[in-house]
Amino acid sequence: MSLNKSGKKNGLLVAFLWLLLPMVAFAHSPSQSSTILVEGKNGVWTLQIRASLTAFEQVVHAEYTAEGYKTPEEFQDLMGTLLSRNLHLNIDAKQINLAKPIIKLGHETIVVYKFVPPANFETVKLQNTLFQDINRSASSFMVLKNGSKRNLFSLDKKNQYAAQVHFKNNEFVLQEKSIGLAGISVNWYVLGFVLILGAFGMAKKFKSKKKYPFASN
C-alpha cells in the first residue's frame, strides 16, 4: 500500500473517530442506550441492551422506589420484570419470547437474551420503551448479521422507540421513513466505538465501585 493511500485511509479513520467522540462522551449518560441483535453460532441470536446503571436505576426507582429491593439479585429481578413489559421483538411477524435475561451490572450495564429466530428471516420489528420517561432518551438499534452490511437506526420519541426493518440487498433497511441515524453504515462505527469506549471505560474503572455499589469490574 502506498504512503498516500495509507495516509488517506488513516486520515479518514481519524476523522470518523472524531465524529464519534460526542457519542462516546455520552455513552454512559442515562439518556443514551443501545439495542443490538447479534447473530451467533448454530442459529442462536442474542438481543443485547446496553445502558448506564443510572438509567436502569431511574426506571426501577420510578416504578418500585429505591427501597423496593435490598440485593443486586432483587434489583435484577425488577429490571427483568420491567423489560418484559417494555421490550417487544417480532421476527417475520412471529413474536419472540424473551425470557431469562443474563444481566451484568456495571457502569455500563448489559442485558442479554438468547433465542432462535425463524431461519433466513427477512423482517424485524423492535420496540424498546424502557427508558422513554428519561429526559431526551434515545437508543441506537442495529442488526449484526454475519456477512451483511450493517446500518444504524435511531429509536426515540419521534418513532415511539420502535423500528421495523427488512433485509434487502444484503442489508437491513427501514420499511418506513425515519429520522436520525437511520441508514448510517457502521462497518467502521463498530470498531471505532469499541476502541474509544474501551479507553473511556478504563478511566471510569476505579470510580465504578464507589458510585455504583452493585457494579462489577
N, C-alpha and C positions, 0 to 999 in steps of 0.2 A: 504493500500500500504506500502511495507517495505521501510526502510530508504535507502537501496541500490538501489531499483528501483526508488524511488523518487529522490535520488541524481543523478542517471544516467540520468533520464529524464530531470532534471533541467540543468545538465551539457550539454546535447545535445542542449537544448534550448539556453543556453548562447552561446555555440559555433556557433549555427546557426545565432543568432543575431549579433555576432561578424563578421561573414562573410557579414552580411548585411550593416555594418557600412560604407564601401566605397560607396555603392549605395546611402545610405541616405545622406551622406555628399555632394553628387552631386545632390540631389533630386530637388534642386531649381536652378540648372545650366541650362542655355539656351539650352545646347546640350542634355539634358535628358527630356524625356516626357513619358507619358503612354497613351495607348488607350485600354479601357476596355468595353466589352459587359457584361451587368448585367441583369439577369432575375429578373423581378419584379412580381407584382401581376396581376391576371386576364389576363395573356397572354401579358402584356406590358413589353417591354425590354427598357433599356437605353444604349446608346453609350456615354461613357464619355471620354473626352480628358483632360488630366491634364498636365500642363507645367508651367514654371515660367512666370510671367508677362513680364520679359525681353525678353523671346523667342517670345511671341506674338508681342511685340513692334518691335522687329527686323524685323519680316516678314511684318508687316503693314508698317513700315517706308521704307522698301526696295521697296514696291510697290507704296505707296501713299505719302511718306515723312512725317516727323514729323509735318508738317504744314497742313497735309491733313484732320485733324479733330480738333475740338475745345472742345468737351464734351466727357464724358465717353460713352454716348449713340452712338455718331458718331463713336467712336473707336470700339465699339461692332459691329456696322453695318459693318464696314470694315473687322473685324475679320470673321463675318458670310459669307461675300462675298468670302473671300479667302478660307475659309473652304469648301464652296460649290464647289470650283474649284479643291481642292486637296484631299478631303475626299470621298472615294468610298466604299460602302458596298454592297455586294451581298450575299444573303442567299438562298440556294438551287437554284442557278442560276437566282434568281429574284433580280433586283436592288431595293434597299431600298431608298425611298425618304427621305432624311434628310433635314428637314426644321425647321424653327423657333427654333433655339438653345436657351437654357437657359444658360446665361453666368454670372459667378460670378467672378468679378475681384478681385485679391488679390495677395499677394506674390506668392502663388500657385494659378494660375487661372484655373478655371474649366469650361468646356463647356459640356452641356448635351443635347442629342437628345432623344426624346421618340418615339417609334414606335412599331407596332405589326407585328412580323415576321410570316412566314408560320408556321402552327402548327407542332410540332415534327420535326423541321428541322434538317438536318444532316451535311450540308456543309456551311462554312462561308469563304468568301473571302473578305479581307480588305486591303485597301491601304490608307496610310496617308502620303502624301508628303509635308505637310505644312511647316515642318521645315528642308527640305532636303538641303537648302543652308546654314544652320548654321553649322559651323565647327564641325566635329565629331558628328553630330546629330545621335541619336539612340532613339528608342521608345520601351518600353515593351508593349506587347499585350497579353491579356488573355480573356477567355470567362468564366464568372462565372455563370454556370448553376446549379440550385438547385439540390443537391443530387449527383453531379458528381465530379470526381477528377478534380483538377484544375492545368493546366500546363501554364507555362510562355514561351512566344515566343519573339523573337527579330525582330524589324523592323529597317533596316539600309540600308546603301548604297549598300551592297552586294546583298540584295534581292529586291532592288528598293522600299524599305519601304512597302513591301506587303507580306502577308502571306495567304495561303489557308489551312484551317484545316477542318477535318471531325470528326464526332462523332463515336467513336468505343470503345467497351468495357467500357462504362460509362466514357469516357474522350474524349476531343478534341485533336487530334494529327495532325501533319503536313502531308499534302499529298505529299509534295516534300521535298527532303533533304535540310536541312538548317544548318546554323552555329550560334553559340552564345548561347542564353539562352533557346533555344527550348527544350521542354520536361522536364524542371525542375518543380518538384512538388511544389506547393505554398500553401499547407494546413497550414504550419507554416509561410510561407513567408508573407501572408496577415496579420496575427496577429502581427508578429514582425515588419513589415513595418509600420503599423498604429501606434503602440506604440512608436516606435522611432521617426517617423515623427511628432507625436504629441508633443513630447518633443522638437524636433528641432523647430517646429512652435512657441512654447511658447517663445523661446529665440529670435525669429525674430519679435514677435508681435509688440513691440513698435518701431521697426525700419521701418516697412512696410509703414506707412503713410508718413513718411518723404521721403523715397526713391521712393515710388510709390503713387503719389497723387490720382490715381484712385482707389487705393486698399481699400477694406472694411475689417473690422475685423471679 
